[in-house]
Amino acid sequence: MQQPLISLQAETEEKRSRFISLLIPVTSEESVRNRLATEWQAHPKASHICWAFRVQPTPANAGGNLQLQEGYSDDGEPSGTAGMPILKQLRHGNLINCALLVIRYYGGTKLGTGGLQRAYSRSAQDVLAQLNEESCEHIIPRQRLRIACDFAEEAHIRYLAERYDGVLQNTQYDKQGVILEVDIKEGDDRLRQDVLVRAGVYIKE
């Protein structure tokens, strides 16, 4: 997966309708809506601002839900003609933690549903074409394991976490033992498999 590091902008015209596409880094749906408010202030005479976003929560801010979040809006355009074509371009580029907004100024000529789908898709493609190695970062999704163990096992669990490129985020102690919260690469089950074979160690879901 990839995430943009900077905002990018492109502009195109279709039958006198003006389309301004913006690709912006975001961390939540709330940040998308905040940017929408800003763009409406900057473009009060725009006919539509259609958009889509994809956000991958991190273990630190997910609240237990690491599922990829997506959303889109046609903003008054015929259903399925704007938001979904934009979202499809984000998916095609395997992009996360970003939103793509397309601001339309109506030019007086109707484009039809097929024409709208092509126009919004092309607008998204135009701004995404500007991405390069300097403006985009490769992301490896991570997940969090909560490992409970006896005090005697703590040092070995720490060793295993480091061995498998885990990042220790938190440690909790109580009378029964220790809980270590470790971030690992999504889909990498080596740490889970190794700790479960040890007596007195288990995963807290």
ChimeraX attribute file (.defattr): number of C-alpha atoms within 10 A of each C-alpha:
attribute: neighborCount
match mode: 1-to-1
recipient: residues
	/A:1	14
	/A:2	15
	/A:3	23
	/A:4	24
	/A:5	17
	/A:6	13
	/A:7	16
	/A:8	18
	/A:9	18
	/A:10	18
	/A:11	16
	/A:12	17
	/A:13	14
	/A:14	16
	/A:15	12
	/A:16	13
	/A:17	17
	/A:18	20
	/A:19	25
	/A:20	20
	/A:21	28
	/A:22	22
	/A:23	25
	/A:24	20
	/A:25	21
	/A:26	22
	/A:27	18
	/A:28	19
	/A:29	19
	/A:30	10
	/A:31	14
	/A:32	23
	/A:33	13
	/A:34	10
	/A:35	16
	/A:36	16
	/A:37	12
	/A:38	12
	/A:39	16
	/A:40	14
	/A:41	11
	/A:42	10
	/A:43	15
	/A:44	10
	/A:45	11
	/A:46	16
	/A:47	17
	/A:48	21
	/A:49	24
	/A:50	24
	/A:51	29
	/A:52	26
	/A:53	29
	/A:54	27
	/A:55	22
	/A:56	23
	/A:57	22
	/A:58	19
	/A:59	20
	/A:60	12
	/A:61	11
	/A:62	12
	/A:63	9
	/A:64	13
	/A:65	13
	/A:66	18
	/A:67	11
	/A:68	13
	/A:69	15
	/A:70	17
	/A:71	15
	/A:72	20
	/A:73	20
	/A:74	19
	/A:75	14
	/A:76	12
	/A:77	16
	/A:78	13
	/A:79	12
	/A:80	14
	/A:81	23
	/A:82	29
	/A:83	27
	/A:84	21
	/A:85	24
	/A:86	31
	/A:87	24
	/A:88	14
	/A:89	20
	/A:90	22
	/A:91	15
	/A:92	9
	/A:93	16
	/A:94	12
	/A:95	24
	/A:96	25
	/A:97	24
	/A:98	27
	/A:99	31
	/A:100	30
	/A:101	30
	/A:102	28
	/A:103	23
	/A:104	22
	/A:105	18
	/A:106	18
	/A:107	14
	/A:108	9
	/A:109	10
	/A:110	12
	/A:111	16
	/A:112	11
	/A:113	15
	/A:114	9
	/A:115	14
	/A:116	19
	/A:117	20
	/A:118	17
	/A:119	24
	/A:120	28
	/A:121	21
	/A:122	18
	/A:123	29
	/A:124	30
	/A:125	17
	/A:126	18
	/A:127	21
	/A:128	22
	/A:129	11
	/A:130	12
	/A:131	18
	/A:132	10
	/A:133	9
	/A:134	9
	/A:135	13
	/A:136	14
	/A:137	14
	/A:138	12
	/A:139	13
	/A:140	10
	/A:141	17
	/A:142	20
	/A:143	20
	/A:144	22
	/A:145	21
	/A:146	18
	/A:147	22
	/A:148	24
	/A:149	21
	/A:150	16
	/A:151	15
	/A:152	11
	/A:153	17
	/A:154	19
	/A:155	10
	/A:156	11
	/A:157	21
	/A:158	15
	/A:159	11
	/A:160	17
	/A:161	23
	/A:162	15
	/A:163	11
	/A:164	14
	/A:165	14
	/A:166	22
	/A:167	16
	/A:168	16
	/A:169	14
	/A:170	11
	/A:171	14
	/A:172	10
	/A:173	12
	/A:174	8
	/A:175	7
	/A:176	10
	/A:177	16
	/A:178	19
	/A:179	23
	/A:180	23
	/A:181	22
	/A:182	24
	/A:183	22
	/A:184	25
	/A:185	15
	/A:186	11
	/A:187	9
	/A:188	14
	/A:189	11
	/A:190	13
	/A:191	20
	/A:192	17
	/A:193	10
	/A:194	13
	/A:195	21
	/A:196	13
	/A:197	10
	/A:198	12
	/A:199	10
	/A:200	14
	/A:201	20
	/A:202	17
	/A:203	15
	/A:204	11
	/A:205	8
